[in-house]
């Protein structure tokens, strides 16, 4: 018999700030691209009758004390029922014995935080230092988390938000105006179209469930950086394929996974060119990110299981140190 630590959402949130999560995810990407991780294929489950989408991801970072399995769900119809559209939990196991170490009942917070953190890692290496204007395409939780992370690595003064639903877009903008931690004095506006949001922006963040290109190649300008988050399953797409084909620096979190689930699935032939760089190759120093002010850079993020392992391990370490949570005898 043994004990497992139960951590609820408030305890998980208290143990995982964005700045630390960015650093942990950066190290996890480096480990992944250096071959120092074990990563199974993603389990993708659809619940078509209710519009549900479930991802199961897991992994192990060599030398770590734990491995983890994460369950994340998205049910857009939940809002009409007064429920959160996203949910989930993370199971953490002892890497020496396989016994359960912790159940993180985070309601999807780790997924949201580590996804935002990946955008922060990308921006740290790919966005211009003088970033001023940001376009956010999408109005869900990830719009908030991506800006949280961006604010840790770049200062910005203007954010333009576009969403299909005007009321949701307005709510997002109002939330951002009072969201703690975003740059003081920054302004937040609703954009009437994707084009209006994107034109002249320094950083473009896409975080939608679109299955057709939203951002068009002709709207882009030299020096722009794009972080594409929404395409994380077969058939999803947010970017005009011409953007990937002509950008100066094309980065992915995982070549294999992005070719199956990300923007790269619509331009798989680019893998043969040798142009596609993994983010972990940049964070480990094996490859370069942005090297010129006028370069157009793109990062395609699908979410890699080692991000969950890194974030969950940090949560568990801090919670144990703080004496947080409740122990349950198995």
C-alpha positions as CSV (number, residue, x, y, z in Angstrom):
1,X,0.0,0.0,0.0
2,X,1.1,3.6,-0.6
3,X,-0.2,7.1,-0.6
4,X,-1.1,9.4,-3.4
5,X,-1.3,13.2,-3.1
6,X,-4.5,14.8,-4.2
7,X,-4.2,18.4,-5.5
8,X,-7.2,20.4,-6.5
9,X,-7.3,23.3,-8.9
10,X,-6.6,26.1,-6.5
11,X,-3.5,24.3,-5.2
12,X,-2.3,23.5,-8.7
13,X,-2.7,27.2,-9.7
14,X,-0.8,28.3,-6.7
15,X,2.1,26.0,-7.7
16,X,2.5,27.0,-11.3
17,X,3.2,30.6,-12.2
18,X,3.6,31.4,-15.9
19,X,7.2,32.6,-15.8
20,X,8.4,29.3,-14.2
21,X,6.2,27.3,-16.5
22,X,7.8,29.0,-19.6
23,X,11.3,27.9,-18.3
24,X,10.1,24.4,-17.5
25,X,8.5,24.0,-20.9
26,X,11.6,25.4,-22.6
27,X,13.7,22.7,-21.0
28,X,11.2,20.0,-21.9
29,X,11.3,21.0,-25.5
30,X,15.1,20.8,-25.5
31,X,14.9,17.3,-23.9
32,X,12.4,16.2,-26.5
33,X,14.4,17.4,-29.5
34,X,17.6,15.9,-28.1
35,X,16.0,12.4,-27.8
36,X,15.9,12.5,-24.0
37,X,12.2,11.8,-23.7
38,X,9.7,9.0,-24.1
39,X,6.5,10.1,-25.8
40,X,3.6,7.9,-26.9
41,X,1.3,8.8,-29.7
42,X,-1.6,11.2,-28.9
43,X,-5.0,9.5,-28.2
44,X,-7.7,11.6,-29.9
45,X,-11.3,10.9,-29.1
46,X,-14.3,12.6,-30.5
47,X,-17.8,12.6,-29.0
48,X,-19.8,13.8,-32.1
49,X,-23.2,13.8,-30.5
50,X,-22.1,16.5,-28.1
51,X,-19.3,18.2,-30.0
52,X,-16.7,16.8,-27.6
53,X,-13.0,16.5,-28.3
54,X,-10.7,14.7,-25.9
55,X,-6.9,14.4,-26.0
56,X,-4.8,12.0,-23.9
57,X,-1.1,12.8,-23.8
58,X,1.7,11.5,-21.7
59,X,5.5,11.3,-21.5
60,X,8.6,10.9,-19.5
61,X,11.8,13.0,-19.5
62,X,14.9,10.9,-18.9
63,X,16.3,11.3,-15.4
64,X,13.1,12.6,-14.0
65,X,11.4,11.3,-10.9
66,X,8.0,11.0,-12.5
67,X,6.1,10.3,-15.7
68,X,2.6,11.7,-16.3
69,X,-0.6,11.1,-18.3
70,X,-2.9,14.1,-19.1
71,X,-6.5,14.0,-20.0
72,X,-7.9,17.2,-21.6
73,X,-11.4,17.7,-22.9
74,X,-13.3,20.4,-24.8
75,X,-17.0,20.5,-25.0
76,X,-18.1,23.9,-26.5
77,X,-21.7,23.3,-25.8
78,X,-21.0,23.3,-22.0
79,X,-21.3,27.1,-21.9
80,X,-25.0,26.9,-22.6
81,X,-25.3,24.5,-19.6
82,X,-23.4,26.8,-17.3
83,X,-20.4,24.6,-17.3
84,X,-16.7,25.3,-18.3
85,X,-16.0,24.3,-21.9
86,X,-12.7,22.7,-21.0
87,X,-11.8,20.2,-18.3
88,X,-9.2,17.6,-17.5
89,X,-6.8,16.2,-15.0
90,X,-3.2,14.9,-14.8
91,X,-2.1,11.6,-13.3
92,X,1.5,11.6,-12.0
93,X,3.4,8.3,-11.4
94,X,6.7,7.4,-9.7
95,X,9.2,6.7,-12.5
96,X,11.0,4.1,-10.4
97,X,8.1,1.9,-9.5
98,X,5.1,3.0,-11.6
99,X,3.0,3.6,-8.5
100,X,0.7,6.6,-8.5
101,X,2.3,9.7,-6.9
102,X,-0.3,12.4,-7.4
103,X,-3.7,13.2,-9.0
104,X,-3.8,16.8,-10.2
105,X,-7.5,17.7,-10.3
106,X,-6.8,20.9,-12.2
107,X,-9.9,21.1,-14.5
108,X,-7.6,21.7,-17.4
109,X,-5.4,24.5,-15.9
110,X,-2.1,22.7,-16.6
111,X,-3.1,22.3,-20.2
112,X,-4.0,25.9,-20.5
113,X,-0.9,27.1,-18.7
114,X,1.6,25.0,-20.5
115,X,0.1,25.8,-23.9
116,X,0.4,29.5,-23.1
117,X,3.9,28.8,-21.9
118,X,4.9,27.2,-25.2
119,X,3.8,30.4,-27.0
120,X,6.0,32.3,-24.6
121,X,9.0,30.1,-25.4
122,X,8.3,30.7,-29.2
123,X,8.0,34.4,-28.8
124,X,11.2,34.6,-26.7
125,X,13.2,33.3,-29.6
126,X,11.1,34.4,-32.6
127,X,9.3,37.7,-31.9
128,X,11.2,41.0,-32.4
129,X,12.4,42.7,-29.2
130,X,10.5,45.9,-30.2
131,X,7.1,44.1,-30.4
132,X,4.4,46.7,-30.0
133,X,1.2,45.4,-31.6
134,X,-0.4,42.0,-31.1
135,X,-3.2,40.4,-33.0
136,X,-5.1,37.6,-31.2
137,X,-7.4,35.5,-33.4
138,X,-9.8,33.7,-31.1
139,X,-11.5,34.6,-27.9
140,X,-11.3,31.5,-25.7
141,X,-9.2,30.8,-22.6
142,X,-6.1,30.4,-24.7
143,X,-6.3,34.0,-25.9
144,X,-5.8,35.0,-22.3
145,X,-3.0,32.5,-21.6
146,X,-1.1,33.3,-24.7
147,X,-1.0,37.0,-23.7
148,X,0.0,36.1,-20.2
149,X,3.0,34.3,-21.6
150,X,3.9,36.9,-24.2
151,X,3.9,39.5,-21.5
152,X,6.7,37.6,-19.7
153,X,9.0,37.8,-22.7
154,X,8.0,40.9,-24.6
155,X,6.4,44.2,-23.8
156,X,3.5,45.3,-26.0
157,X,1.2,48.3,-26.1
158,X,-1.7,47.3,-28.3
159,X,-3.8,44.2,-28.6
160,X,-6.4,43.6,-31.3
161,X,-8.8,40.7,-30.8
162,X,-11.0,39.1,-33.4
163,X,-13.6,36.4,-32.9
164,X,-16.6,35.1,-34.8
165,X,-19.0,36.0,-32.1
166,X,-19.1,39.8,-31.3
167,X,-20.4,39.3,-27.7
168,X,-17.7,36.8,-26.9
169,X,-15.1,39.0,-28.4
170,X,-16.2,42.0,-26.3
171,X,-16.1,39.8,-23.2
172,X,-12.6,38.7,-24.1
173,X,-11.4,42.3,-24.6
174,X,-13.0,43.5,-21.3
175,X,-11.4,40.6,-19.4
176,X,-8.0,41.4,-20.9
177,X,-8.3,45.1,-19.9
178,X,-8.4,44.1,-16.2
179,X,-6.3,40.9,-16.4
180,X,-3.4,41.0,-13.9
181,X,0.1,40.9,-15.2
182,X,-0.4,42.3,-18.7
183,X,1.7,45.4,-19.6
184,X,0.6,48.5,-17.8
185,X,-1.0,51.0,-20.2
186,X,-1.6,48.4,-22.9
187,X,-4.8,49.0,-24.9
188,X,-7.2,46.3,-26.1
189,X,-9.6,46.6,-29.0
190,X,-12.1,44.5,-30.9
191,X,-11.2,44.0,-34.6
192,X,-14.0,43.9,-37.2
193,X,-12.2,41.3,-39.3
194,X,-9.2,39.0,-39.2
195,X,-7.5,41.2,-41.7
196,X,-8.0,44.3,-39.6
197,X,-6.5,42.6,-36.6
198,X,-3.5,41.2,-38.5
199,X,-2.4,44.2,-40.7
200,X,0.6,45.9,-39.3
201,X,0.8,43.6,-36.2
202,X,4.2,42.5,-34.9
203,X,2.9,39.3,-33.3
204,X,-0.1,37.3,-34.5
205,X,-1.5,34.6,-32.3
206,X,-4.1,32.2,-33.6
207,X,-6.1,30.1,-31.1
208,X,-9.3,28.9,-32.7
209,X,-10.8,25.6,-33.7
210,X,-10.9,26.6,-37.4
211,X,-10.9,24.1,-40.2
212,X,-10.1,26.6,-42.9
213,X,-7.4,29.3,-43.3
214,X,-8.2,32.5,-41.4
215,X,-4.9,34.4,-41.7
216,X,-4.0,35.1,-45.4
217,X,-0.5,35.5,-46.7
218,X,-1.1,38.8,-48.4
219,X,-1.8,40.5,-45.1
220,X,1.6,39.8,-43.6
221,X,4.6,42.1,-43.5
222,X,8.3,41.7,-42.9
223,X,9.4,41.2,-39.3
224,X,6.1,39.7,-38.2
225,X,5.9,36.6,-36.0
226,X,3.0,34.1,-35.9
227,X,2.3,31.6,-33.2
228,X,-0.4,29.1,-34.4
229,X,-2.0,27.2,-31.5
230,X,-5.4,26.1,-32.7
231,X,-4.5,23.4,-35.2
232,X,-4.0,20.4,-32.9
233,X,-6.0,17.7,-34.7
234,X,-6.5,16.3,-38.2
235,X,-8.3,18.7,-40.5
236,X,-7.8,21.8,-38.4
237,X,-6.2,24.8,-40.1
238,X,-5.8,28.5,-39.3
239,X,-3.0,29.7,-41.7
240,X,-2.9,30.1,-45.4
241,X,-0.4,27.3,-46.5
242,X,1.5,29.9,-48.5
243,X,2.6,31.4,-45.2
244,X,4.5,28.3,-44.2
245,X,5.9,27.9,-47.7
246,X,7.5,31.4,-47.9
247,X,8.3,32.3,-44.2
248,X,11.9,32.8,-43.4
249,X,11.9,30.7,-40.2
250,X,9.5,27.8,-39.8
251,X,9.4,26.2,-36.3
252,X,7.3,23.4,-34.9
253,X,7.0,21.8,-31.4
254,X,7.2,18.3,-33.0
255,X,7.9,17.5,-36.7
256,X,6.0,14.2,-36.5
257,X,3.1,15.6,-34.5
258,X,2.7,18.8,-36.6
259,X,2.8,16.8,-39.8
260,X,-0.2,14.8,-38.5
261,X,-2.1,17.4,-36.5
262,X,-0.8,20.9,-37.0
263,X,-0.6,23.5,-39.7
264,X,2.2,21.4,-41.3
265,X,-0.4,18.7,-42.1
266,X,-1.4,20.9,-45.0
267,X,2.2,21.4,-46.2
268,X,3.9,18.1,-45.4
269,X,6.2,18.4,-48.4
270,X,8.1,21.1,-46.4
271,X,9.5,18.4,-44.2
272,X,11.6,17.2,-47.1
273,X,13.3,20.6,-47.5
274,X,15.1,20.6,-44.2
275,X,13.6,24.0,-43.4
276,X,11.5,22.9,-40.5
277,X,13.1,23.5,-37.1
278,X,11.9,22.1,-33.8
279,X,11.5,24.6,-31.0
280,X,13.6,22.3,-28.8
281,X,16.5,22.6,-31.2
282,X,16.4,26.3,-30.7
283,X,16.0,26.2,-26.9
284,X,18.9,23.8,-26.7
285,X,21.1,26.0,-28.8
286,X,21.3,23.5,-31.7
287,X,19.5,25.8,-34.1
288,X,18.8,29.6,-34.4
289,X,15.6,31.4,-34.1
290,X,15.1,34.9,-35.4
291,X,18.4,36.3,-36.8
292,X,17.1,39.4,-38.7
293,X,14.6,42.1,-37.9
294,X,12.8,41.7,-41.3
295,X,12.3,37.9,-41.1
296,X,8.8,36.4,-41.1
297,X,8.7,33.7,-38.5
298,X,6.1,31.1,-37.8
299,X,5.7,28.6,-34.9
300,X,3.2,25.7,-35.2
301,X,2.3,24.4,-31.8
302,X,0.3,21.2,-31.3
303,X,1.1,20.5,-27.7
304,X,3.6,17.8,-26.8
305,X,3.2,15.5,-23.8
306,X,6.5,16.4,-22.3
307,X,5.1,19.9,-21.6
308,X,2.5,18.2,-19.3
309,X,5.2,16.2,-17.6
310,X,7.4,19.3,-17.0
311,X,4.5,21.3,-15.7
312,X,3.0,18.6,-13.5
313,X,6.4,17.8,-12.0
314,X,6.9,21.4,-11.1
315,X,3.5,21.5,-9.5
316,X,4.1,18.3,-7.5
317,X,7.6,19.5,-6.3
318,X,6.2,22.9,-5.1
319,X,3.1,21.4,-3.5
320,X,5.2,18.9,-1.5
321,X,7.5,21.7,-0.4
322,X,4.5,23.8,0.7
323,X,2.7,20.9,2.4
324,X,-0.3,21.4,0.1
325,X,-2.9,18.8,-0.9
326,X,-4.5,15.8,0.7
327,X,-2.9,12.4,1.0
328,X,-5.0,9.3,0.2
329,X,-4.0,5.8,1.1
330,X,-4.3,3.5,-1.9
